[in-house]
Amino acid sequence: MKTLLFPAALVVLASFPARARAIQPVPDGTGGLVRTLQVTAPPQPLAELRVTLDLSGPDGFVGDLYATLQHESGAFAVLLNRPGRDAGLPEGYGDHGLRLTFDLYGPDIHTYRDTLGGPPADGLLTGTWSADGRTADPAEVVTGSPRPALLNSFVGLEPGGEWILFVADVNPGGQVFLNHWDLDFTPVPEPSQSALLVGSLGVAFVLLRRRRSRGERPPCHRSHRLPGRQSLSRSAPAATWAAVPPLAGSRRRRNPADDRRRAIVRPVRPRASRWPRDRPAYFPTAARARRATAQGERAGAGRDKG
């Protein structure tokens, strides 16, 4: 049994490695090899667990191997259950060893030849795989057996305590050795640090939205009333505005104040700008200008007669 101590001031987002390196022979066809690992770590629940396993032997077979991982709390996962064994292949795969990592997201170790498209190079399986998870009896397990015992059984568990690895060679013939096995724990972030991280992301998001809104502010459609019942819009194209006096020929005596009151404001089109063909209704046309001027003159003539 080996004990590992972790300082209490470890970074929350870091992973906790726990390693046990000791070459041990796996009993061939009888019993199995049991290895324990005592872990002392901060009381933080696990978010993810990765298991590294190195088993090899010159005349051993991967299809004979059965391996489980258990925590003292009772949580349990099946790492290997005779990989490759199926109705058409009762002995499983005949490769001679494996040096790989189990995690929550890899492909199924039980059918690794289907994933690779054939046997691994040099008969040694490597890479990252998900645990077998099949709890069926090793003598009856097949590819379609249920997989309730995956590594997610340990998610939410506090890693402190005793971890037990069990490895067995269920068929006699050929020797397999356990070279080493590792546990890599990734805890859930503490609530305080998690809240700080979420708050920082929220502040950054708000600042980014404000910066974008300043650079791409949509046009404002509020209008301002001008003399002569006309209005100007802030969203109108860039143009110069000029006052057009009433048409000449009125019999009424000119009054500069009246001219200013009846002044018609219209945009003067810049030569370099692209003026829209379909002008909005609030831009006065020449006909409207003449009509407004005529109405003003008739009103002035009526006052003169009176």
C-alpha positions in Angstrom: 0.0 0.0 0.0 1.2 3.4 -0.9 0.1 6.8 0.6 0.2 10.1 -1.2 -0.2 13.4 0.6 -1.4 16.6 -1.2 -0.8 20.1 0.2 -4.0 21.9 1.2 -3.0 25.0 -0.8 -3.1 23.3 -4.2 -4.6 25.3 -7.0 -8.3 24.5 -7.3 -8.3 24.0 -11.1 -5.2 21.7 -11.1 -5.3 18.0 -11.2 -4.1 15.6 -8.5 -1.7 12.9 -9.8 -1.4 9.7 -7.9 1.1 7.1 -9.1 2.1 3.6 -8.1 5.1 2.2 -10.0 5.9 -1.4 -9.1 6.2 -4.3 -11.5 4.0 -7.1 -10.3 3.1 -10.4 -12.1 -0.6 -11.1 -12.6 -1.6 -14.6 -11.5 -2.3 -16.7 -14.6 -5.8 -18.2 -14.6 -6.2 -18.2 -10.8 -7.3 -15.3 -8.5 -6.0 -11.9 -9.3 -3.6 -9.1 -8.4 -4.8 -6.5 -5.9 -3.1 -3.1 -5.5 -4.1 -0.3 -3.2 -3.4 3.4 -3.3 -4.0 5.7 -0.3 -4.8 9.2 -1.3 -5.0 12.3 1.0 -6.4 15.3 -0.8 -8.6 18.4 -0.1 -12.3 17.6 0.3 -13.3 18.7 -3.2 -15.7 16.6 -5.4 -14.3 15.1 -8.6 -15.2 16.5 -12.0 -13.1 14.0 -13.9 -10.9 11.0 -13.3 -8.2 9.6 -15.7 -6.6 6.2 -15.1 -3.4 5.1 -16.7 -2.7 1.4 -16.9 0.4 -0.4 -18.2 0.1 -4.2 -18.7 2.4 -6.3 -20.8 3.7 -9.8 -21.3 5.5 -11.5 -24.1 3.0 -14.4 -24.2 -0.1 -12.8 -22.6 -3.3 -11.9 -24.3 -5.4 -8.8 -23.9 -8.6 -10.8 -24.4 -7.9 -12.7 -21.1 -7.7 -9.6 -18.9 -10.2 -8.4 -16.4 -9.6 -5.2 -14.4 -11.6 -3.1 -12.0 -11.1 0.1 -10.0 -12.9 0.7 -6.7 -13.0 3.5 -4.1 -13.4 2.8 -0.4 -16.8 4.5 -0.6 -18.1 1.7 -2.8 -17.9 3.5 -6.2 -16.9 1.0 -8.8 -15.8 0.9 -12.5 -14.8 -2.0 -14.8 -11.7 -1.0 -16.8 -11.3 -4.2 -18.8 -13.6 -7.2 -19.3 -11.9 -9.4 -21.9 -11.6 -6.9 -24.7 -12.9 -8.2 -28.0 -14.8 -11.1 -26.6 -18.1 -11.7 -28.5 -20.2 -14.5 -29.8 -18.0 -14.8 -32.9 -14.7 -14.4 -30.9 -15.0 -16.2 -27.5 -11.3 -15.8 -26.6 -11.2 -12.0 -27.2 -8.3 -10.1 -28.9 -4.9 -11.8 -29.0 -2.7 -8.7 -28.6 0.1 -8.9 -26.1 -0.2 -5.8 -24.0 -1.6 -2.3 -23.4 -0.2 1.0 -22.2 -3.2 3.4 -22.3 -5.3 6.0 -20.4 -9.0 5.6 -19.5 -11.2 8.7 -19.4 -14.9 9.7 -19.7 -14.9 10.5 -23.4 -12.8 8.0 -25.3 -14.0 5.2 -27.6 -15.0 1.8 -26.1 -12.0 -0.3 -25.2 -13.9 -3.5 -25.7 -14.0 -3.0 -29.5 -10.7 -1.2 -30.0 -9.9 -3.2 -33.2 -13.0 -1.9 -34.8 -12.0 1.6 -33.9 -8.4 1.2 -35.2 -9.4 -0.9 -38.2 -7.3 -3.8 -37.1 -4.7 -4.9 -34.5 -2.5 -2.2 -33.0 1.1 -1.8 -34.1 3.5 -4.3 -32.5 0.6 -5.8 -30.6 0.7 -3.0 -27.9 -2.5 -1.0 -27.5 -2.0 2.7 -26.7 -4.1 5.9 -26.7 -7.0 7.1 -24.7 -10.2 5.0 -24.3 -13.3 4.8 -22.2 -13.6 2.0 -19.6 -15.2 -1.2 -20.6 -18.0 -0.8 -18.1 -19.6 -4.2 -18.7 -20.5 -5.9 -15.4 -21.3 -9.3 -17.0 -19.4 -12.4 -16.0 -16.1 -12.5 -17.9 -17.1 -16.0 -19.2 -20.3 -14.6 -20.8 -19.6 -11.0 -21.6 -20.2 -9.8 -25.2 -20.1 -6.5 -27.0 -23.8 -5.9 -26.5 -23.6 -6.3 -22.7 -24.8 -3.3 -20.6 -22.2 -0.8 -19.5 -23.3 0.6 -16.1 -19.8 0.7 -14.5 -18.0 3.5 -16.3 -15.6 6.1 -14.8 -18.5 8.6 -14.4 -19.3 6.5 -11.3 -16.7 8.5 -9.5 -17.8 12.0 -10.6 -18.8 14.0 -7.5 -16.8 11.8 -5.2 -14.1 13.2 -2.9 -10.8 11.6 -4.0 -9.4 11.2 -0.5 -9.3 7.6 0.8 -8.3 4.2 -0.4 -8.4 3.2 -4.1 -8.2 -0.5 -5.1 -7.1 -1.8 -8.4 -7.9 -5.5 -9.3 -6.4 -7.2 -12.3 -7.0 -10.8 -13.3 -5.9 -13.1 -16.1 -9.0 -15.3 -16.5 -7.5 -17.9 -18.9 -4.4 -19.9 -18.1 -1.5 -19.8 -20.5 0.8 -16.8 -20.8 2.2 -14.4 -18.2 1.1 -10.7 -17.9 2.8 -8.1 -15.7 1.4 -4.9 -14.1 4.1 -2.3 -14.7 2.4 0.7 -13.2 -0.9 2.5 -12.8 -1.8 6.2 -12.3 -4.8 8.1 -11.1 -5.3 11.7 -12.2 -8.0 13.6 -10.4 -9.6 16.9 -11.7 -11.7 18.5 -8.9 -14.8 20.7 -9.3 -13.8 24.4 -8.8 -14.7 26.0 -5.5 -17.9 28.0 -5.5 -16.1 31.3 -4.6 -13.6 31.0 -7.4 -16.3 29.8 -9.8 -18.4 32.9 -8.9 -15.4 35.1 -9.4 -14.8 33.6 -12.8 -18.4 34.0 -13.9 -18.5 37.6 -12.6 -15.3 38.5 -14.6 -16.8 37.0 -17.7 -20.0 39.0 -17.2 -18.1 42.3 -16.8 -16.0 41.6 -19.9 -19.2 40.8 -21.8 -20.9 44.1 -20.8 -17.8 46.1 -21.7 -17.6 44.4 -25.0 -21.3 45.2 -25.7 -20.8 48.8 -24.8 -17.8 49.1 -27.1 -19.6 47.6 -30.0 -22.7 49.8 -29.4 -20.5 52.9 -29.5 -18.9 51.8 -32.8 -22.0 50.6 -34.4 -24.8 52.7 -32.9 -28.0 52.3 -34.9 -29.5 55.5 -36.4 -31.8 57.5 -34.3 -35.2 58.2 -35.9 -36.4 61.0 -33.6 -37.4 64.1 -35.6 -37.2 67.8 -34.9 -40.0 70.2 -35.9 -39.0 73.0 -38.2 -41.0 76.1 -39.4 -43.3 75.4 -42.3 -44.6 72.1 -41.0 -41.5 70.3 -42.1 -39.2 67.9 -40.1 -35.6 66.8 -40.2 -34.5 63.3 -39.3 -31.1 62.5 -37.8 -31.0 59.4 -39.9 -31.1 61.4 -43.2 -28.0 61.2 -45.4 -25.4 63.9 -45.0 -26.6 67.0 -46.8 -26.7 70.8 -46.5 -29.9 72.5 -45.6 -31.0 75.8 -47.1 -34.0 78.1 -46.6 -36.0 78.9 -49.8 -38.0 82.2 -49.7 -41.6 82.3 -51.0 -42.1 82.8 -54.7 -41.9 86.3 -55.9 -45.0 88.1 -57.3 -47.0 88.5 -54.2 -49.1 91.7 -54.0 -48.7 91.8 -50.2 -46.0 94.0 -48.8 -42.9 91.9 -48.0 -42.3 91.4 -44.3 -38.9 89.7 -43.4 -40.5 88.2 -40.3 -43.2 86.5 -42.5 -40.5 85.2 -44.8 -38.7 83.6 -42.0 -41.9 82.0 -40.7 -42.9 80.7 -44.0 -39.4 79.6 -45.1 -39.3 76.1 -46.5 -36.4 74.0 -45.6 -35.2 71.5 -48.1 -31.9 69.5 -48.5 -29.4 70.6 -51.1 -28.0 67.4 -52.6 -24.1 67.2 -52.4 -22.6 66.3 -55.8 -20.3 63.6 -54.3 -23.0 61.9 -52.2 -25.3 59.1 -53.3 -28.9 60.4 -52.8 -31.6 57.7 -52.6 -34.0 57.6 -55.4 -37.0 57.0 -53.2 -37.0 60.0 -51.0 -38.9 59.8 -47.7 -42.1 61.7 -47.3 -40.7 64.3 -45.0 -38.4 65.7 -47.8 -40.3 68.7 -49.4 -40.6 68.5 -53.2 -40.8 71.5 -55.6 -44.6 71.0 -56.0 -45.0 71.0 -52.2 -42.9 74.1 -52.0 -45.1 75.9 -54.5 -48.2 74.7 -52.9 -47.1 75.9 -49.4 -46.1 79.3 -50.9 -49.4 79.7 -52.6 -51.3 78.9 -49.5 -49.2 81.5 -47.6 -49.9 84.1 -50.3 -53.7 83.4 -50.2 -53.7 83.7 -46.5 -51.8 87.0 -46.7 -54.1 88.4 -49.4 -57.1 87.6 -47.2 -55.6 89.6 -44.3 -54.9 92.5 -46.6 -58.5 92.6 -47.9 -59.8 92.5 -44.4 
